[in-house]
């Protein structure tokens, strides 16, 4: 059974204007947000974002490693497993850093 390609959403670059009719808040760049909108200061948000990105990478890299294994490409599978390990480390470091700052 042939797998369907994964469709990925394209994000609008931060320097590109929001579409007409979009709320003004969406047009604001991330550089201007300092907690007034989200209720979370940039530093805490950045740590949360980084940790989530690392965890997302762990999951995505699992798929890539399995694809490589299925194709018999051990070298590529090992590459993705190493990258997955580094993403796990990043996630753990992010969690520890955030926990220390929330005390």
C-alpha positions in Angstrom: 0.0 0.0 0.0 1.5 3.3 -1.1 1.5 6.1 1.5 0.0 9.4 0.6 2.3 12.4 0.8 2.0 14.5 3.9 0.5 17.9 3.3 2.1 20.7 5.2 0.5 24.1 5.8 2.5 27.0 4.6 2.9 29.8 7.1 2.8 33.5 6.2 6.2 35.1 6.7 6.2 37.5 9.7 7.1 40.4 7.5 4.2 39.8 5.1 0.9 41.7 5.7 -2.1 39.8 7.0 -4.9 39.2 4.5 -7.5 41.9 4.1 -10.2 41.5 6.8 -7.9 39.7 9.2 -8.0 41.1 12.8 -5.3 43.7 13.4 -3.9 41.5 16.2 -2.9 38.9 13.6 -1.0 41.5 11.6 1.2 42.3 14.6 4.7 40.8 14.5 5.9 38.6 17.3 8.6 41.1 18.1 6.0 43.5 19.3 4.3 41.1 21.7 5.6 41.3 25.2 2.8 39.6 27.2 0.0 42.0 26.9 -1.9 39.8 24.4 -1.0 36.3 25.6 -0.6 37.0 29.3 2.8 35.3 29.1 6.1 37.1 28.9 8.2 36.5 25.9 10.9 34.6 27.7 8.5 32.1 29.2 6.7 31.8 25.9 9.9 31.3 24.0 11.0 28.4 26.3 7.6 26.8 25.9 7.7 27.2 22.2 11.2 25.7 22.0 10.2 22.7 24.2 7.2 22.0 22.1 9.2 22.3 18.8 11.7 19.8 20.2 9.0 17.4 21.2 7.3 17.8 17.8 10.7 17.0 16.2 11.0 13.8 18.2 7.7 12.6 16.8 8.4 13.7 13.3 11.9 12.1 13.3 10.4 8.8 14.4 8.4 8.8 11.2 11.4 9.7 9.2 13.6 7.0 10.8 10.9 4.3 10.3 10.6 5.4 6.6 14.4 5.0 6.2 14.3 1.6 8.0 11.5 0.4 5.7 13.6 1.4 2.7 16.6 -0.5 4.1 18.6 2.7 4.6 20.3 2.1 7.9 22.6 5.1 7.7 19.7 7.5 7.2 17.7 5.8 10.0 20.6 6.2 12.4 21.0 9.8 11.4 17.4 10.5 12.2 17.6 8.6 15.5 20.6 10.7 16.5 18.8 13.8 15.6 15.8 12.5 17.6 18.0 12.0 20.6 19.2 15.6 20.4 15.7 16.9 20.2 14.8 14.9 23.3 17.7 16.5 25.1 16.5 20.0 24.0 13.0 19.2 25.2 14.4 18.1 28.6 16.6 21.1 28.9 13.6 23.4 28.1 11.4 21.7 30.7 14.1 22.0 33.3 14.7 25.7 32.5 11.0 26.5 32.6 10.5 24.6 35.8 13.3 26.6 37.5 11.8 29.9 36.3 8.3 29.1 37.5 9.3 28.6 41.1 
